[in-house]
Amino acid sequence: MALSDKDIDRLRQQLLKRREQLRWVVHDTLLESKREDFVDLAGQVHDAAEESFADLLAGVNLAHLDREVKELADIEAALQRISAGTYGECVDCGTDIVLARLDAYPTAKRCQPCQARREDSKRGGRDATPSL
Ligand SMILES: [Zn+2]
């Protein structure tokens, strides 16, 4: 792995900070929904263990939380890759993701070329995925 402990630590702090921000957004949005079950859930947002937080929200079908929930899942996945020692490696091709990219997107799991390829195939629709 090309990342130093110091880099990893800095990126980890960024991820944790962002997660905390997102938890507040989720918390407030749940409260504002004025739905009893969601308001209940809001009370658990800050107590939930890291792993169960995503599960907690899986049952929340609030369209305007989609982006936050997805980003939180990405953050959890990135933190797990840090624990597993695979953080900073592209999940598709295994090369090291450049540090500048990780600084800009700490949740990045693909190197830029792989991400671009993926977005190309997405644009072309499901059937455009190469069968390699
Ligand atoms: Zn790659």
Residues whose N, C-alpha, C, O or C-beta is under 5 A from the ligand:
A	BS01	ZN	C90 D92 C93 G94 C111 C114
